[in-house]
Amino acid sequence: MICNLIKTDSVIYELSGSDRDEILAELTEKLIILNPNLKRDTVFQALLEREEKMSTLVCKDLAVPHAVLPDITESVVALGLSHKGIEFDMSNSDKETNTAKIVFAVIFPENKPDEHLQILKDILVLEKEADFMNEVLRAENSSEICDIINKSGV
């Protein structure tokens, strides 16, 4: 399912933000481009509130900020890379393990909980695939990243 949602225009090859909130704002802008019906403040606040409850840092180098919104009908996914890494888990003082280089930002419709779970599962499956993270970080552009995800078949 995730390979159907990640296209070249869903990817920010190099995020310019220098902290978690700037990254969330940047990914919010991408999500709005992908679905102009989204409201900037609503999306950003929902992602930020989710992070404040508990970090969405899944493992070293991967974060999946996500939120459920009632006013949308389809899930929207953006993928951003930060080759230098962004401190994501503010509760963890170990900078080596609390940074994200690959960030999937996902907005889910309230009425599709199965889709919500499937997308999160797909991202976790990708993360577990041998060399997925390294291949994405070595990719030279958004198109190559999409090819890597499509090749996975997830």
DSSP file with accessible surface (Angstrom, degrees, kcal/mol):
  #  RESIDUE AA STRUCTURE BP1 BP2  ACC     N-H-->O    O-->H-N    N-H-->O    O-->H-N    TCO  KAPPA ALPHA  PHI   PSI    X-CA   Y-CA   Z-CA
    1    1 A M    >>        0   0   79      0, 0.0     3,-1.1     0, 0.0     4,-0.6   0.000 360.0 360.0 360.0 -38.9    0.0    0.0    0.0
    2    2 A I  H >>  +     0   0    0      1,-0.3     4,-1.7     2,-0.2     3,-1.2   0.875 360.0  60.3 -64.3 -33.1    2.8    2.5    0.8
    3    3 A C  H 34 S+     0   0   19    151,-2.0    -1,-0.3     1,-0.3   147,-0.1   0.784 101.6  54.8 -67.0 -21.4    4.3    2.2   -2.6
    4    4 A N  H <4 S+     0   0  113     -3,-1.1    -1,-0.3     1,-0.2    -2,-0.2   0.686 111.9  43.9 -79.5 -17.8    0.9    3.5   -4.0
    5    5 A L  H << S+     0   0   49     -3,-1.2     2,-0.7    -4,-0.6    72,-0.3   0.674  98.1  75.9-100.8 -22.1    1.2    6.5   -1.8
    6    6 A I     <  +     0   0    0     -4,-1.7     2,-0.3   140,-0.1    -1,-0.1  -0.844  57.3 157.2 -98.2 113.5    4.8    7.5   -2.3
    7    7 A K    >   -     0   0   94     -2,-0.7     3,-2.4    -3,-0.0     4,-0.4  -0.790  58.8 -91.8-123.2 170.8    5.5    9.2   -5.6
    8    8 A T  G >  S+     0   0   75      1,-0.3     3,-1.4    -2,-0.3   134,-0.1   0.880 127.1  53.6 -53.8 -39.4    8.2   11.6   -6.7
    9    9 A D  G 3  S+     0   0   98      1,-0.3    -1,-0.3     3,-0.1    25,-0.1   0.560 101.4  61.7 -77.0  -2.1    6.1   14.6   -5.7
   10   10 A S  G <  S+     0   0    3     -3,-2.4    69,-2.5    68,-0.1     2,-0.4   0.486  92.6  84.5 -92.3  -7.5    5.6   13.1   -2.2
   11   11 A V  E <   -a   79   0A   6     -3,-1.4     2,-0.7    -4,-0.4    69,-0.2  -0.840  57.1-161.9-108.8 135.1    9.4   13.2   -1.5
   12   12 A I  E     -a   80   0A  28     67,-3.0    69,-1.9    -2,-0.4     3,-0.3  -0.956  13.8-160.2-106.6 109.3   11.6   16.0   -0.1
   13   13 A Y  S    S+     0   0   75     -2,-0.7     2,-0.4     1,-0.3    -1,-0.2   0.881  79.0  16.6 -63.6 -40.2   15.0   14.8   -1.1
   14   14 A E  S    S-     0   0   80     68,-0.1    -1,-0.3    -3,-0.1    68,-0.2  -0.899  76.9-144.9-137.8 107.8   16.8   17.0    1.5
   15   15 A L        -     0   0    1     66,-3.9    68,-0.1    -2,-0.4     8,-0.1  -0.455   4.8-157.1 -65.4 140.7   14.9   18.6    4.3
   16   16 A S        +     0   0   99     -2,-0.1    -1,-0.1     6,-0.1     7,-0.1   0.640  55.8 109.0 -97.2 -14.7   16.2   22.1    5.1
   17   17 A G        -     0   0    3      5,-0.2     3,-0.1     1,-0.1    -2,-0.0  -0.217  54.7-154.7 -63.5 152.7   14.9   22.3    8.7
   18   18 A S  S    S+     0   0   82     68,-0.1    69,-0.3     1,-0.0     2,-0.3   0.444  73.3  32.4-109.3  -2.4   17.4   22.1   11.5
   19   19 A D  S  > S-     0   0   67     67,-0.1     4,-2.2     1,-0.1     5,-0.2  -0.927  90.6 -94.6-145.7 172.6   15.1   20.8   14.3
   20   20 A R  H  > S+     0   0   12     67,-0.5     4,-2.7    -2,-0.3     5,-0.2   0.898 120.2  49.3 -56.1 -46.7   12.1   18.6   14.7
   21   21 A D  H  > S+     0   0   61      1,-0.2     4,-2.2     2,-0.2    -1,-0.2   0.884 110.4  50.3 -65.6 -37.4    9.5   21.4   14.5
   22   22 A E  H  > S+     0   0   88      2,-0.2     4,-2.4     1,-0.2    -1,-0.2   0.896 111.2  49.9 -65.2 -39.3   11.0   22.9   11.4
   23   23 A I  H  X S+     0   0    0     -4,-2.2     4,-2.8     2,-0.2     5,-0.2   0.922 109.8  50.5 -63.8 -44.3   10.9   19.4    9.8
   24   24 A L  H  X S+     0   0    0     -4,-2.7     4,-2.3     1,-0.2    -2,-0.2   0.906 110.9  49.6 -61.0 -39.5    7.3   18.9   10.8
   25   25 A A  H  X S+     0   0   39     -4,-2.2     4,-2.1     2,-0.2    -2,-0.2   0.922 111.4  48.8 -65.4 -42.0    6.5   22.3    9.2
   26   26 A E  H  X S+     0   0   41     -4,-2.4     4,-1.7     1,-0.2    -2,-0.2   0.922 113.2  46.0 -63.9 -44.4    8.3   21.4    6.0
   27   27 A L  H  X S+     0   0    0     -4,-2.8     4,-2.7     1,-0.2    -1,-0.2   0.860 107.6  58.5 -68.8 -32.7    6.5   18.1    5.8
   28   28 A T  H  X S+     0   0    1     -4,-2.3     4,-2.3    -5,-0.2    -1,-0.2   0.927 104.3  51.6 -59.0 -44.6    3.2   19.8    6.5
   29   29 A E  H  X S+     0   0   74     -4,-2.1     4,-2.0     1,-0.2    -1,-0.2   0.909 110.0  49.0 -59.4 -41.6    3.7   22.0    3.5
   30   30 A K  H  X S+     0   0   38     -4,-1.7     4,-2.2     1,-0.2    -2,-0.2   0.926 109.5  51.8 -64.8 -43.1    4.4   18.9    1.3
   31   31 A L  H  X S+     0   0    0     -4,-2.7     4,-1.9     1,-0.2    -2,-0.2   0.895 109.0  51.1 -60.9 -38.0    1.2   17.2    2.7
   32   32 A I  H  < S+     0   0   23     -4,-2.3    -1,-0.2     2,-0.2     6,-0.2   0.889 107.8  52.0 -68.4 -37.3   -0.8   20.3    1.8
   33   33 A I  H  < S+     0   0  115     -4,-2.0    -1,-0.2     1,-0.2    -2,-0.2   0.915 111.9  47.2 -62.5 -40.5    0.6   20.3   -1.7
   34   34 A L  H  < S+     0   0   50     -4,-2.2    -2,-0.2     1,-0.3    -1,-0.2   0.810 131.0  19.9 -71.0 -31.2   -0.5   16.6   -2.0
   35   35 A N    ><  -     0   0   23     -4,-1.9     3,-2.3    -5,-0.2    -1,-0.3  -0.761  66.7-171.0-140.6  92.4   -3.9   17.4   -0.6
   36   36 A P  T 3  S+     0   0  104      0, 0.0    -4,-0.1     0, 0.0    -3,-0.1   0.621  81.3  72.6 -62.5 -11.1   -4.9   21.1   -0.9
   37   37 A N  T 3  S+     0   0  134      2,-0.1     2,-0.1    -5,-0.0    -5,-0.1   0.640  77.0  99.7 -76.3 -14.9   -8.0   20.4    1.3
   38   38 A L  S <  S-     0   0   11     -3,-2.3     2,-0.6    -6,-0.2     3,-0.1  -0.469  74.5-130.3 -70.2 147.5   -5.7   20.1    4.3
   39   39 A K     >  -     0   0  134      1,-0.1     4,-2.7    -2,-0.1     5,-0.2  -0.880   9.7-140.2-104.0 123.9   -5.5   23.0    6.6
   40   40 A R  H  > S+     0   0  118     -2,-0.6     4,-2.7     1,-0.2     5,-0.3   0.888  99.4  44.7 -48.5 -55.1   -1.9   24.0    7.5
   41   41 A D  H  > S+     0   0  130      1,-0.2     4,-2.4     2,-0.2    -1,-0.2   0.895 113.9  50.6 -62.3 -39.3   -2.4   24.8   11.1
   42   42 A T  H  > S+     0   0   70      2,-0.2     4,-2.3     1,-0.2    -1,-0.2   0.934 113.9  43.7 -64.8 -46.4   -4.6   21.8   11.8
   43   43 A V  H  X S+     0   0    0     -4,-2.7     4,-2.5     2,-0.2     5,-0.2   0.957 115.9  46.4 -65.2 -50.5   -2.0   19.4   10.2
   44   44 A F  H  X S+     0   0   51     -4,-2.7     4,-2.7    -5,-0.2     5,-0.2   0.936 114.4  47.6 -59.7 -45.9    1.0   20.9   11.9
   45   45 A Q  H  X S+     0   0   90     -4,-2.4     4,-2.9    -5,-0.3    -1,-0.2   0.903 111.0  51.3 -63.7 -40.0   -0.7   21.0   15.3
   46   46 A A  H  X S+     0   0   16     -4,-2.3     4,-1.9    -5,-0.2    -1,-0.2   0.922 112.9  45.2 -64.4 -42.7   -1.9   17.4   15.0
   47   47 A L  H  X S+     0   0    0     -4,-2.5     4,-2.0     2,-0.2    -2,-0.2   0.924 114.9  48.4 -65.6 -43.2    1.7   16.2   14.1
   48   48 A L  H  X S+     0   0   25     -4,-2.7     4,-2.3    -5,-0.2    -2,-0.2   0.928 110.0  51.1 -64.2 -43.7    3.2   18.3   16.9
   49   49 A E  H  X S+     0   0  103     -4,-2.9     4,-1.9     1,-0.2    -1,-0.2   0.894 108.4  52.7 -62.0 -38.5    0.7   17.1   19.5
   50   50 A R  H  X S+     0   0   60     -4,-1.9     4,-2.0     1,-0.2    -1,-0.2   0.927 110.0  48.1 -63.0 -42.7    1.4   13.5   18.5
   51   51 A E  H  < S+     0   0    6     -4,-2.0    -1,-0.2     1,-0.2    -2,-0.2   0.865 108.7  54.2 -65.5 -35.9    5.1   14.1   19.0
   52   52 A E  H  < S+     0   0  122     -4,-2.3    -1,-0.2     1,-0.2    -2,-0.2   0.845 108.0  50.1 -68.4 -33.5    4.5   15.7   22.4
   53   53 A K  H  < S-     0   0  173     -4,-1.9     2,-0.3     1,-0.3    -2,-0.2   0.932 137.0 -23.0 -66.4 -49.1    2.6   12.7   23.6
   54   54 A M  S  < S-     0   0  124     -4,-2.0    -1,-0.3    -5,-0.2    -2,-0.1  -0.882  75.3-100.2-165.1 133.9    5.3   10.3   22.5
   55   55 A S        -     0   0   23     -2,-0.3    34,-0.1    -3,-0.2    -4,-0.1  -0.239  19.0-147.5 -58.1 143.2    8.1   10.5   20.0
   56   56 A T        +     0   0    9     32,-0.2     8,-2.0     3,-0.0     2,-0.6   0.165  53.9 132.6 -98.1  17.2    7.4    8.7   16.7
   57   57 A L  E     -B   63   0A  30      6,-0.2     6,-0.3     1,-0.2     3,-0.1  -0.599  35.3-174.2 -67.1 113.6   11.1    7.9   16.3
   58   58 A V  E     -     0   0A  61      4,-2.3     2,-0.3    -2,-0.6    -1,-0.2   0.874  60.5 -28.4 -81.9 -41.6   10.8    4.2   15.4
   59   59 A C  E >  S-B   62   0A  36      3,-1.5     3,-2.2    -3,-0.1    -1,-0.3  -0.930  96.8 -45.2-160.6 175.7   14.4    3.4   15.4
   60   60 A K  T 3  S+     0   0   86     -2,-0.3    40,-0.2     1,-0.3    37,-0.1  -0.340 128.9   6.7 -53.9 125.7   17.7    5.1   14.8
   61   61 A D  E 3  S+ c   0 100A  21     38,-2.4    41,-2.7    25,-0.1    40,-1.5   0.322 113.0  90.4  84.3  -3.9   17.3    7.2   11.6
   62   62 A L  E <   +Bc  59 102A   1     -3,-2.2    -4,-2.3    37,-0.2    -3,-1.5  -0.975  42.5 169.8-131.7 125.8   13.6    6.6   11.1
   63   63 A A  E     -Bc  57 103A   0     39,-2.2    41,-2.3    -2,-0.4    -6,-0.2  -0.958  14.7-165.8-127.2 149.1   10.6    8.7   12.4
   64   64 A V        -     0   0    7     -8,-2.0    41,-0.2    -2,-0.3     2,-0.2  -0.611   9.0-172.6-133.2  71.0    7.0    8.4   11.4
   65   65 A P        +     0   0    0      0, 0.0    41,-2.1     0, 0.0     2,-0.3  -0.484  22.2 163.8 -63.4 133.6    5.1   11.5   12.7
   66   66 A H  E     -d  106   0A  23     39,-0.2     2,-0.3   -19,-0.2    41,-0.2  -0.979  20.1-176.8-151.7 159.4    1.4   10.8   12.0
   67   67 A A  E     -d  107   0A  10     39,-1.7    41,-2.8    -2,-0.3     2,-0.5  -0.983  23.9-125.1-156.3 157.0   -2.0   12.0   13.0
   68   68 A V  E     -d  108   0A  63     -2,-0.3    39,-0.0    39,-0.2    -2,-0.0  -0.911  25.8-170.8-106.5 131.0   -5.7   11.2   12.4
   69   69 A L  E >   -d  109   0A  15     39,-2.8    41,-1.4    -2,-0.5     3,-0.7  -0.978  19.6-148.0-124.1 139.8   -7.9   14.0   11.1
   70   70 A P  T 3  S+     0   0   73      0, 0.0    41,-0.1     0, 0.0    -1,-0.1   0.755  89.3  61.6 -76.8 -22.5  -11.7   13.9   10.8
   71   71 A D  T 3  S+     0   0  141     39,-0.1     2,-0.3    38,-0.1     0, 0.0   0.241  87.9  81.1 -96.4  14.9  -12.2   16.0    7.7
   72   72 A I    <   -     0   0   16     -3,-0.7    39,-0.3    36,-0.1    38,-0.3  -0.841  53.2-161.6-119.2 159.7  -10.3   14.0    5.1
   73   73 A T  S    S+     0   0   99     -2,-0.3     2,-0.4     1,-0.2    -1,-0.1   0.603  74.2  44.0-110.7 -19.3  -11.2   11.0    3.1
   74   74 A E  S    S-     0   0  104     34,-0.1    -1,-0.2     0, 0.0     2,-0.1  -0.973  82.1-110.1-130.6 146.8   -7.8    9.7    1.9
   75   75 A S        -     0   0    9     -2,-0.4     2,-0.4    33,-0.1    33,-0.2  -0.407  30.1-156.2 -69.2 148.0   -4.5    9.1    3.7
   76   76 A V  E     - E   0 107A  13     31,-2.3    31,-2.5    -2,-0.1     2,-0.4  -0.997   8.7-170.7-130.7 133.0   -1.7   11.4    2.6
   77   77 A V  E     - E   0 106A   2     -2,-0.4     2,-0.4   -72,-0.3    29,-0.2  -0.985   6.6-178.5-129.5 133.0    2.0   10.5    3.0
   78   78 A A  E     - E   0 105A   0     27,-2.6    27,-3.0    -2,-0.4     2,-0.4  -0.951  11.5-154.9-123.5 148.7    5.1   12.6    2.5
   79   79 A L  E     -aE  11 104A   0    -69,-2.5   -67,-3.0    -2,-0.4     2,-0.4  -0.990  12.5-177.1-126.5 128.6    8.7   11.4    2.9
   80   80 A G  E     -aE  12 103A   0     23,-2.9    23,-2.9    -2,-0.4     2,-0.4  -0.964  11.4-151.0-127.1 147.0   11.6   13.6    3.8
   81   81 A L  E     - E   0 102A   0    -69,-1.9   -66,-3.9    -2,-0.4     2,-0.4  -0.926  10.8-176.9-115.0 141.0   15.3   13.0    4.1
   82   82 A S  E >   -     0   0A   0     19,-2.8     3,-0.8    -2,-0.4     4,-0.1  -0.880   6.3-169.9-131.2  97.9   17.8   14.7    6.3
   83   83 A H  E 3  S+     0   0A  58     -2,-0.4    -1,-0.1     1,-0.3    19,-0.1   0.807  89.0  49.7 -62.4 -27.6   21.2   13.3    5.6
   84   84 A K  E 3  S-     0   0A 128     17,-0.1    -1,-0.3    -3,-0.1    17,-0.1   0.732 114.5-121.4 -82.0 -20.8   22.7   15.1    8.6
   85   85 A G  E <   -     0   0A  14     -3,-0.8     2,-0.4    16,-0.1    16,-0.2   0.229  14.4-123.0  90.5 143.1   20.0   13.8   10.9
   86   86 A I  E     - E   0 100A   3     14,-2.2    14,-2.5    -4,-0.1     2,-0.3  -0.985  25.1-113.9-123.0 131.2   17.5   15.7   13.0
   87   87 A E  E     + E   0  99A  67     -2,-0.4   -67,-0.5   -69,-0.3    12,-0.3  -0.470  47.2 162.0 -63.0 120.5   17.1   15.3   16.8
   88   88 A F        +     0   0    0     10,-3.5     2,-1.1    -2,-0.3    11,-0.2   0.760  52.0  63.8-115.3 -40.1   13.6   13.8   17.1
   89   89 A D    >   -     0   0   32      9,-1.5     3,-1.6     1,-0.2    -1,-0.2  -0.750  57.9-175.9 -95.2  96.1   13.2   12.2   20.5
   90   90 A M  T 3  S+     0   0   96     -2,-1.1    -1,-0.2     1,-0.3   -38,-0.0   0.689  79.9  60.6 -68.2 -16.3   13.4   15.1   22.9
   91   91 A S  T 3  S+     0   0  109     -3,-0.1     2,-0.6     1,-0.1    -1,-0.3   0.615  93.5  74.1 -85.5 -10.4   13.2   12.8   25.9
   92   92 A N    <   -     0   0   49     -3,-1.6    -3,-0.1     1,-0.1    -1,-0.1  -0.903  60.5-167.7-107.9 118.8   16.3   10.9   24.9
   93   93 A S        +     0   0  117     -2,-0.6     2,-1.1     1,-0.1    -1,-0.1   0.557  61.8 100.9 -84.2  -5.2   19.6   12.8   25.5
   94   94 A D    >>  -     0   0   78      1,-0.2     4,-1.3     2,-0.1     3,-1.1  -0.662  55.6-167.6 -82.5  99.3   21.7   10.3   23.4
   95   95 A K  T 34 S+     0   0  135     -2,-1.1     4,-0.3     1,-0.3    -1,-0.2   0.775  81.4  64.3 -61.4 -25.2   22.1   12.2   20.2
   96   96 A E  T 34 S+     0   0  118      1,-0.2    -1,-0.3     2,-0.1     3,-0.2   0.872 114.9  28.3 -65.6 -36.4   23.4    9.1   18.4
   97   97 A T  T <4 S+     0   0   54     -3,-1.1    -1,-0.2     1,-0.2    -2,-0.2   0.524 112.4  63.6-105.6  -4.4   20.1    7.2   18.9
   98   98 A N  S  < S+     0   0    0     -4,-1.3   -10,-3.5   -38,-0.1    -9,-1.5   0.233  81.2  98.9-107.0  17.2   17.5   10.0   18.9
   99   99 A T  E     - E   0  87A  28     -4,-0.3   -38,-2.4   -12,-0.3     2,-0.4  -0.765  55.0-151.6-106.5 151.1   18.0   11.4   15.4
  100  100 A A  E     +cE  61  86A   0    -14,-2.5   -14,-2.2    -2,-0.3   -38,-0.2  -0.952  20.6 169.9-117.5 138.0   16.0   10.7   12.3
  101  101 A K  E    S+     0   0A  57    -40,-1.5   -19,-2.8    -2,-0.4     2,-0.5   0.588  78.2  47.7-111.4 -28.5   17.3   10.9    8.7
  102  102 A I  E    S-cE  62  81A   0    -41,-2.7   -39,-2.2   -21,-0.2     2,-0.5  -0.983  70.7-176.4-116.7 124.6   14.2    9.4    7.1
  103  103 A V  E     -cE  63  80A   1    -23,-2.9   -23,-2.9    -2,-0.5     2,-0.6  -0.972  12.0-167.4-129.7 116.5   10.9   10.8    8.1
  104  104 A F  E     - E   0  79A   1    -41,-2.3     2,-0.5    -2,-0.5   -25,-0.2  -0.911  10.4-163.3 -95.4 120.8    7.5    9.6    6.8
  105  105 A A  E     - E   0  78A   0    -27,-3.0   -27,-2.6    -2,-0.6     2,-0.4  -0.927  13.0-175.4-105.2 128.1    4.8   12.1    7.7
  106  106 A V  E     -dE  66  77A   0    -41,-2.1   -39,-1.7    -2,-0.5     2,-0.5  -0.985  18.9-167.1-132.3 133.4    1.3   10.6    7.5
  107  107 A I  E     -dE  67  76A   0    -31,-2.5   -31,-2.3    -2,-0.4   -39,-0.2  -0.981  17.7-164.8-116.0 126.4   -2.2   12.0    7.8
  108  108 A F  E     -d   68   0A   0    -41,-2.8   -39,-2.8    -2,-0.5     2,-0.2  -0.857  21.7-115.5-111.0 147.5   -5.0    9.4    8.1
  109  109 A P  E >   -d   69   0A   1      0, 0.0     3,-1.3     0, 0.0     7,-0.2  -0.530  25.5-127.2 -74.3 146.7   -8.8    9.8    7.8
  110  110 A E  T 3  S+     0   0  127    -41,-1.4   -37,-0.1   -38,-0.3   -39,-0.1   0.831 104.4  56.1 -62.8 -32.3  -10.6    9.1   11.0
  111  111 A N  T 3  S+     0   0  118    -39,-0.3    -1,-0.2     1,-0.2     3,-0.1   0.265  95.6  66.9 -92.3  14.6  -13.0    6.6    9.4
  112  112 A K    <>  +     0   0   58     -3,-1.3     4,-2.1     1,-0.1     3,-0.2  -0.441  48.4 153.7-130.8  64.7  -10.3    4.2    8.0
  113  113 A P  H  > S+     0   0   80      0, 0.0     4,-2.3     0, 0.0     5,-0.2   0.845  75.0  55.8 -63.8 -31.6   -8.5    2.6   11.0
  114  114 A D  H  > S+     0   0  134      2,-0.2     4,-2.3     1,-0.2     5,-0.1   0.912 108.5  47.3 -66.7 -40.6   -7.5   -0.5    9.0
  115  115 A E  H  > S+     0   0   37     -3,-0.2     4,-2.6     2,-0.2     5,-0.2   0.909 109.2  55.6 -64.1 -41.7   -5.8    1.7    6.4
  116  116 A H  H  X S+     0   0   35     -4,-2.1     4,-2.1     1,-0.2    -2,-0.2   0.951 111.3  42.7 -54.3 -52.8   -4.1    3.6    9.2
  117  117 A L  H  X S+     0   0  112     -4,-2.3     4,-2.5     1,-0.2    -1,-0.2   0.881 112.2  54.0 -65.1 -38.8   -2.6    0.4   10.6
  118  118 A Q  H  X S+     0   0   74     -4,-2.3     4,-2.8     2,-0.2    -1,-0.2   0.919 108.4  48.6 -64.6 -42.6   -1.7   -1.0    7.2
  119  119 A I  H  X S+     0   0    0     -4,-2.6     4,-2.1     2,-0.2    -2,-0.2   0.940 113.1  47.0 -64.4 -45.3    0.3    2.1    6.2
  120  120 A L  H  X S+     0   0   35     -4,-2.1     4,-2.2    -5,-0.2    -2,-0.2   0.925 112.9  50.1 -62.3 -40.2    2.2    2.1    9.6
  121  121 A K  H  X S+     0   0  121     -4,-2.5     4,-2.6     1,-0.2    -2,-0.2   0.921 108.1  53.2 -62.9 -43.4    2.8   -1.7    9.2
  122  122 A D  H  X S+     0   0    9     -4,-2.8     4,-2.5     1,-0.2    -1,-0.2   0.904 108.1  50.2 -59.5 -42.4    4.2   -1.2    5.6
  123  123 A I  H  X S+     0   0    1     -4,-2.1     4,-2.3     1,-0.2    -1,-0.2   0.925 111.3  48.5 -63.1 -42.1    6.6    1.4    6.8
  124  124 A L  H  X S+     0   0   76     -4,-2.2     4,-1.6     2,-0.2    -2,-0.2   0.880 109.5  52.8 -66.6 -35.6    7.8   -0.9    9.6
  125  125 A V  H  X S+     0   0   58     -4,-2.6     4,-1.0     2,-0.2    -2,-0.2   0.931 109.1  50.0 -63.7 -43.8    8.2   -3.7    7.0
  126  126 A L  H >< S+     0   0    0     -4,-2.5     3,-1.0     1,-0.2     6,-0.2   0.936 107.8  53.4 -58.0 -46.7   10.3   -1.4    4.8
  127  127 A E  H 3< S+     0   0   36     -4,-2.3     6,-0.3     1,-0.3    -1,-0.2   0.858 108.1  50.8 -59.2 -34.3   12.5   -0.5    7.8
  128  128 A K  H 3< S+     0   0  159     -4,-1.6    -1,-0.3    -5,-0.2    -2,-0.2   0.682  86.1 106.1 -79.0 -17.7   13.1   -4.2    8.5
  129  129 A E  S X< S-     0   0   69     -4,-1.0     3,-1.8    -3,-1.0     4,-0.4  -0.413  87.5 -95.8 -66.7 138.1   14.2   -5.0    4.9
  130  130 A A  T 3  S-     0   0   90      1,-0.3    -1,-0.1     2,-0.1    -2,-0.1  -0.278 101.6  -7.0 -55.1 127.2   17.9   -5.5    4.5
  131  131 A D  T 3> S+     0   0   91     -4,-0.1     4,-3.0     1,-0.1    -1,-0.3   0.453  91.7 126.1  68.3   3.3   19.6   -2.3    3.4
  132  132 A F  H <> S+     0   0    5     -3,-1.8     4,-2.6    -6,-0.2     5,-0.2   0.960  76.8  45.0 -55.0 -51.2   16.4   -0.3    2.8
  133  133 A M  H  > S+     0   0   25     -4,-0.4     4,-2.4    -6,-0.3    -1,-0.2   0.935 116.1  45.9 -61.3 -46.2   17.5    2.5    5.1
  134  134 A N  H  > S+     0   0   82      1,-0.2     4,-1.7     2,-0.2    -1,-0.2   0.893 111.8  52.0 -64.2 -40.5   21.0    2.6    3.6
  135  135 A E  H  X S+     0   0   50     -4,-3.0     4,-1.0     2,-0.2    -1,-0.2   0.921 110.5  48.0 -62.5 -43.8   19.7    2.5    0.0
  136  136 A V  H >< S+     0   0    0     -4,-2.6     3,-0.7    -5,-0.3    -2,-0.2   0.936 112.4  48.8 -62.8 -43.8   17.3    5.4    0.6
  137  137 A L  H 3< S+     0   0   31     -4,-2.4    -1,-0.2     1,-0.2    -2,-0.2   0.788 112.8  48.4 -69.8 -23.2   20.1    7.4    2.2
  138  138 A R  H 3< S+     0   0  157     -4,-1.7    -1,-0.2    -5,-0.2    -2,-0.2   0.593  85.6 115.5 -87.8 -13.7   22.4    6.7   -0.7
  139  139 A A    <<  -     0   0    2     -4,-1.0     3,-0.1    -3,-0.7    -3,-0.0  -0.230  59.9-146.7 -56.9 148.2   19.7    7.5   -3.3
  140  140 A E  S    S+     0   0  146      1,-0.1     2,-0.3     2,-0.0    -1,-0.1   0.545  70.7   0.4 -97.5  -8.4   20.7   10.5   -5.5
  141  141 A N  S  > S-     0   0   67      1,-0.1     4,-1.6  -128,-0.0     3,-0.2  -0.975  80.7 -87.6-166.1 175.0   17.2   11.9   -6.0
  142  142 A S  H  > S+     0   0   22     -2,-0.3     4,-2.3     1,-0.2     5,-0.2   0.848 119.8  58.4 -62.0 -36.5   13.5   11.5   -5.2
  143  143 A S  H  > S+     0   0   56      1,-0.2     4,-2.3     2,-0.2    -1,-0.2   0.912 104.8  50.0 -62.7 -42.4   12.9    9.3   -8.2
  144  144 A E  H  > S+     0   0   69      2,-0.2     4,-2.2     1,-0.2    -1,-0.2   0.884 108.3  53.7 -63.8 -37.8   15.5    6.8   -6.9
  145  145 A I  H  X S+     0   0    0     -4,-1.6     4,-2.2     2,-0.2    -2,-0.2   0.935 108.9  48.5 -62.3 -44.8   13.8    6.7   -3.5
  146  146 A C  H  X S+     0   0    6     -4,-2.3     4,-3.1     1,-0.2     5,-0.2   0.904 109.3  53.3 -61.9 -39.5   10.5    5.9   -5.2
  147  147 A D  H  X S+     0   0   97     -4,-2.3     4,-2.6     2,-0.2    -1,-0.2   0.904 107.9  50.7 -61.8 -41.4   12.1    3.1   -7.2
  148  148 A I  H  X S+     0   0   20     -4,-2.2     4,-1.2     2,-0.2    -2,-0.2   0.927 113.5  44.7 -62.6 -43.8   13.5    1.6   -3.9
  149  149 A I  H  X>S+     0   0    1     -4,-2.2     4,-0.7     1,-0.2     5,-0.6   0.929 114.4  48.6 -67.3 -44.0   10.1    1.7   -2.3
  150  150 A N  H ><5S+     0   0   72     -4,-3.1     3,-1.1     1,-0.2    -2,-0.2   0.889 106.0  57.8 -63.4 -38.7    8.4    0.3   -5.4
  151  151 A K  H 3<5S+     0   0  145     -4,-2.6    -1,-0.2     1,-0.3    -2,-0.2   0.837  99.0  60.8 -61.0 -30.4   11.0   -2.5   -5.7
  152  152 A S  H 3<5S-     0   0   24     -4,-1.2    -1,-0.3    -3,-0.4    -2,-0.2   0.773  95.7-144.2 -68.4 -26.9   10.0   -3.6   -2.2
  153  153 A G  T <<5       0   0   61     -3,-1.1    -3,-0.1    -4,-0.7    -2,-0.1   0.547 360.0 360.0  74.5   6.1    6.5   -4.3   -3.3
  154  154 A V      <       0   0   21     -5,-0.6  -151,-2.0  -153,-0.1    -1,-0.2  -0.571 360.0 360.0 -82.2 360.0    5.1   -3.1    0.1
